[in-house]
Amino acid sequence: MRFELRWTRSAKETYEELRKRALQATEARLKAGETKARKAEGLFKQVAKCVGLLAQNPRHPGLQTHAFDSIEHPYQKDQKVFEAYVQNQTPGAYRLFWCYGPGKAEITIIAVTPHP
């Protein structure tokens, strides 16, 4: 089952900022004649992959999805918010916080952030 993704404003802004940094890094890398991807490019690639996997299957083993209690569900206070791993075993590893809703077959991405 494929889910339609919704974004909170802050999550979308973070995603777009990461995308912008990745594009700037790619331009700078190509201009310098370098072949190895820069950090910003790799991070955005990982975030985009996580978002794609989430839309296809929120229980994908690579996401290591689990409930997260410190964030309140934006639509139904009695429902759970989940954390998915964008990165693992990396200092300041990025996480993606999401919940089901507001409608059926919809997922709302609440935040894309480095792990505290």
Secondary structure as the mmCIF struct_conf table of DSSP 4:
data_model
#
loop_
_struct_conf.conf_type_id
_struct_conf.id
_struct_conf.beg_label_comp_id
_struct_conf.beg_label_asym_id
_struct_conf.beg_label_seq_id
_struct_conf.end_label_comp_id
_struct_conf.end_label_asym_id
_struct_conf.end_label_seq_id
HELX_LH_PP_P HELX_LH_PP_P1 ARG A 2 PHE A 3
STRN STRN1 GLU A 4 TRP A 7
HELX_RH_AL_P HELX_RH_AL_P1 ARG A 9 ALA A 32
TURN_TY1_P TURN_TY1_P1 GLY A 33 GLY A 33
BEND BEND1 LYS A 36 LYS A 36
HELX_LH_PP_P HELX_LH_PP_P2 ALA A 37 ARG A 38
HELX_RH_AL_P HELX_RH_AL_P2 LYS A 39 GLN A 56
TURN_TY1_P TURN_TY1_P2 PRO A 58 ARG A 59
HELX_RH_3T_P HELX_RH_3T_P1 PRO A 61 LEU A 63
TURN_TY1_P TURN_TY1_P3 GLN A 64 GLN A 64
STRN STRN2 HIS A 66 PHE A 68
BEND BEND2 ASP A 69 ILE A 71
BEND BEND3 PRO A 74 TYR A 75
TURN_TY1_P TURN_TY1_P4 LYS A 77 ASP A 78
BEND BEND4 GLN A 79 GLN A 79
STRN STRN3 VAL A 81 TYR A 85
BEND BEND5 VAL A 86 VAL A 86
BEND BEND6 ASN A 88 THR A 90
TURN_TY1_P TURN_TY1_P5 PRO A 91 GLY A 92
STRN STRN4 TYR A 94 TYR A 100
BEND BEND7 PRO A 102 GLY A 103
TURN_TY1_P TURN_TY1_P6 LYS A 104 ALA A 105
STRN STRN5 GLU A 106 PRO A 114
#
